[in-house]
Amino acid sequence: MTKQTKYSPEVRERAVRMVLTHQHEHPSQWAAICSIAAKIGCTGETLRGWVGQSERDRGQHAARRADPTKRPARAGRDELLCARIQQAWEANFSVYGARKLWRELRRQQVAVARCTVERLMKTLGIQGVIRGKGVKTTVSDRAQPCPQDLVNRQFKGSRPNALWVSDFTYVSTWRGLVYVAFVIDVFARRIVGWRVSSSMRTDFVLDALEQALHARRPAGQSLVHHSDRGVQYVSIRYSERLADAKIAPSVGSVGDSYDNALAETLNGLYKAEVIHRRSWPTREAVELATLIWVDWFNHRRLLSSIGNIPPAEAEAIYHAKVAEQKQAA
């Protein structure tokens, strides 16, 4: 008994394509099959079977396109899911990968498996953004006195306005570098203050802090503000403003990104989801894009660290629980 030769799908597809392409150069299709089969290394009957199956498949495909009711149920569902996946991806800055898109669809009451989302994202040719390596922007002054590190890498808050972290990053524009500062409330990772500036002077990080103070009004609450040892954050003016607002300052160690890891993480997301995806002509263009991104980040972006919900929703849940407890008391 002779062993049957195995042919890869690629060999089969190529052989069938060659028959269909060159059959007009032969007296008949069978003649073309015999000629090509000898070169492929299979029998004429084998190749004729492949050609016949290909023609039947193409006929069924054409019939399904002409009459959608003849399509498999999975094809129809895939078409609907592709539309929902594309819509959700575009609505979220086109940054979500399969895991985040799957969770977003579940929030929209769309029952779909994560592996299905991965498969259909490949079909659509879309993918999540990939974060790059950060660049050092901290310039410290070792002669400047610094507050103690009150956080010790424990970036957790039991409530809003318990711990804020601050940092800034840079953006290259056609007209030079601009700098973007953020203030983040650790409890729900909400951005409570931000500022775009053409310089790294203390004024611009102070502006971000002032926005946070105005938006959150933390007076009467025990609040810690943590940053790295950048000269802007340990300056006399910045320290005095924290003292005026009765906010306890905390500063990480020199040259260690882990001591301000949460703020560094936000900078990385900002760069990957906004900055690295296009070029920026002016500071004003960066400022507008940052405004749009911060609004989306606070109100719609799903964060796994707080249960795959947006920061604003996490804070709303907290305040609702506090109100309920007060009523019960």
C-alpha positions, 0 to 999 in steps of 0.5 A: 500500500502506497502512502498518500502524499500530503499537500499544503493548502498553499500548494493546493491553492497555487495549483488551482489558481494556475489551472484557472489562469492558464486553462485557455492556453490548452485545448481543454481544462483537463489538458491544463490539469494534466500539464500542471499536475505533472509539475506539482507532483500530484495526479491529474485526478487529484488536481481535478478534485481540487479544481472542482472543489474550488469552483463549488466553493466560489459558487456557494460564496457568490450565492451567499453574497447574492442571498444573505439568508444563505450565509452561515449564522456566524457570518451574520453575527460577525458582521454585526459585531465588527460594526460594534467593535469598530464603533467602540474602538473609534469612540475611545481614541482608537487606543483600546486593545482586545481586552479593553474593547471586550470590557467596553462591549460588555458594559454596552450589554454586548455578549461576546467572547474575548477571543472573538473580539481578538479575531474580529480586530484582526479582520478589521485590521485594528489594534491597541496602542503600544506604549514606548519607553519614557524619557527623563524630564526630572532635573533635581537640585541636590542643594534644595531641601526636600520634604520626606517621602510620605508615600513610600510607593504605596499609591493608594487612597482610601477616598478622593482627596487623600493623595495627589501625585504630580509630574510633567512630560514633554512634547515635541512640536514643529516650533520646539518643545512644550511641557504638560503637567498633570495632577492625579487623585490616586483614589480613582486615578482621576486627572484633577489638574493639568497645564500645557506650557512652553517653558519648565518654570515653576509657574506652569506646574503651579497652574496645574496645582491651582486648577486641581485646588479650584476643582476639588476644594480639599479644604478641611481634608487630610491631603498629601501631595506627592511628586518627584524631586524636580526643581519645580516641585520643591521650589519655595513658591510651590512649597508655600502654595501647598502649605497655604492649602494645608496640603502635606508635601511628599517627595520621592528619591532622586532618579527613581521612577518607581517613587512616582510610578503612578504619575509616570504611568499616566505620562506613558498613557498620555504619550501613547494614546495622544502624542506619539500618534501624530506630529504637533505643529503648535502648543495650542494643538497639543493643548486642545488634544490634551483637553479632549483626552483628559475629558475622555480619560476621566469620564469614559476610559476603563481602568483595570486598577479601579475595576474596569470603570472610568475614574468619574464613575468610581468616585460617584460610586464612592460618594453614593456609598458615603451618602447611603451610610450617612442616611442609615446612621 
